[in-house]
């Protein structure tokens, strides 16, 4: 059985190469040479692997936690966050948050002021992350 499979594989390979193949009934069959596509099987496999890698990366992005999950995880693991992170304030605006709190403005009002300023700056076309 192994010999039969081996011979079938060899015959198929020769047929692909365009050489003559002996059939089991001892007749010679001439095959036409097949024009190979411009893309090799190795390239196709490489592209398939790359697609799979990209799918894996995209799936990883879908599992990135949202800010509230980050804050909860940080609190449970005693990680130090920047001032205002627990309210969704970006690191870039944390200095403003901290100065407003130190000047005696309540947290709720500070968050509201920063959010309003961020919206107004965004409406003006200024790029602000928060």
C-alpha positions as CSV (number, residue, x, y, z in Angstrom):
1,X,0.0,0.0,0.0
2,X,2.9,2.4,0.8
3,X,4.4,1.8,-2.6
4,X,1.1,2.5,-4.3
5,X,0.7,5.8,-2.5
6,X,4.3,6.7,-3.2
7,X,3.9,6.0,-6.9
8,X,0.7,8.0,-7.0
9,X,2.4,11.0,-5.4
10,X,5.3,10.7,-7.8
11,X,2.9,10.4,-10.8
12,X,1.0,13.5,-9.6
13,X,4.3,15.4,-9.2
14,X,5.5,14.4,-12.7
15,X,2.1,15.3,-14.2
16,X,2.3,18.7,-12.6
17,X,5.8,19.2,-14.0
18,X,4.5,18.2,-17.5
19,X,6.5,15.0,-18.0
20,X,5.2,11.6,-19.1
21,X,3.5,9.4,-16.5
22,X,3.1,5.7,-16.6
23,X,-0.3,4.5,-15.6
24,X,-0.8,1.2,-13.7
25,X,-1.9,-0.4,-17.0
26,X,1.5,0.3,-18.5
27,X,0.2,2.8,-21.0
28,X,2.0,6.1,-21.4
29,X,0.0,9.2,-20.9
30,X,1.3,12.5,-22.1
31,X,0.2,15.4,-20.0
32,X,0.1,19.0,-21.1
33,X,2.4,21.3,-19.2
34,X,0.5,23.3,-16.7
35,X,1.3,27.0,-16.6
36,X,2.2,27.9,-13.0
37,X,0.4,30.8,-11.6
38,X,2.4,33.9,-10.9
39,X,1.9,33.4,-7.1
40,X,3.8,30.4,-5.7
41,X,2.3,28.1,-3.0
42,X,4.8,29.4,-0.5
43,X,3.6,33.0,-1.1
44,X,0.0,31.9,-0.7
45,X,0.8,30.2,2.6
46,X,2.8,33.2,3.7
47,X,-0.2,35.5,3.0
48,X,-2.5,33.1,4.9
49,X,-0.2,33.2,7.9
50,X,-0.1,36.9,7.8
51,X,-3.9,37.1,7.6
52,X,-4.1,34.8,10.6
53,X,-1.6,37.0,12.5
54,X,-3.6,40.1,11.7
55,X,-6.8,38.5,12.9
56,X,-5.1,37.6,16.2
57,X,-3.9,41.2,16.6
58,X,-7.4,42.5,15.9
59,X,-8.8,40.1,18.4
60,X,-6.3,41.4,21.0
61,X,-7.5,45.0,20.4
62,X,-11.0,43.9,21.1
63,X,-9.9,42.7,24.5
64,X,-8.3,46.0,25.5
65,X,-10.1,47.2,28.7
66,X,-12.0,50.5,28.7
67,X,-10.8,53.2,31.2
68,X,-13.1,52.2,34.0
69,X,-11.9,48.6,33.8
70,X,-8.3,49.9,33.9
71,X,-9.0,52.0,37.0
72,X,-10.7,49.1,38.8
73,X,-7.8,46.8,37.9
74,X,-5.3,49.3,39.1
75,X,-7.0,49.8,42.4
76,X,-7.2,46.1,43.0
77,X,-3.5,45.7,42.3
78,X,-2.3,48.9,44.2
79,X,-1.0,50.5,41.0
80,X,-0.4,54.3,41.3
81,X,-2.5,56.2,38.7
82,X,-2.0,59.8,37.6
83,X,-4.3,62.4,39.3
84,X,-7.8,62.4,37.8
85,X,-7.4,59.0,36.1
86,X,-10.3,57.6,38.2
87,X,-12.5,60.3,36.6
88,X,-11.3,59.5,33.0
89,X,-9.0,62.6,32.9
90,X,-6.0,61.9,30.6
91,X,-2.4,62.1,31.8
92,X,-1.9,65.3,29.7
93,X,-4.6,67.1,31.7
94,X,-3.7,65.6,35.1
95,X,-1.6,68.6,36.0
96,X,-4.5,70.9,35.4
97,X,-6.7,68.6,37.5
98,X,-4.2,68.5,40.3
99,X,-3.8,72.3,40.4
100,X,-7.6,72.9,40.5
101,X,-8.0,70.4,43.3
102,X,-5.1,71.9,45.3
103,X,-6.7,75.4,44.9
104,X,-9.8,74.1,46.7
105,X,-12.2,73.3,43.8
106,X,-14.2,70.1,44.5
107,X,-13.5,67.0,42.4
108,X,-16.9,67.1,40.8
109,X,-16.5,70.7,39.7
110,X,-12.9,70.1,38.6
111,X,-14.0,67.2,36.4
112,X,-16.9,69.2,35.0
113,X,-14.5,72.2,34.2
114,X,-12.0,70.0,32.5
115,X,-14.6,68.1,30.4
116,X,-16.2,71.4,29.4
117,X,-12.8,72.9,28.4
118,X,-11.9,69.8,26.5
119,X,-15.2,69.9,24.5
120,X,-14.8,73.6,23.7
121,X,-11.2,73.1,22.6
122,X,-12.3,70.1,20.5
123,X,-15.0,72.3,18.9
124,X,-12.4,74.9,18.0
125,X,-10.4,72.2,16.2
126,X,-7.7,71.8,18.8
127,X,-6.6,68.3,19.3
128,X,-7.0,67.4,23.0
129,X,-7.0,63.9,24.5
130,X,-8.9,63.1,27.6
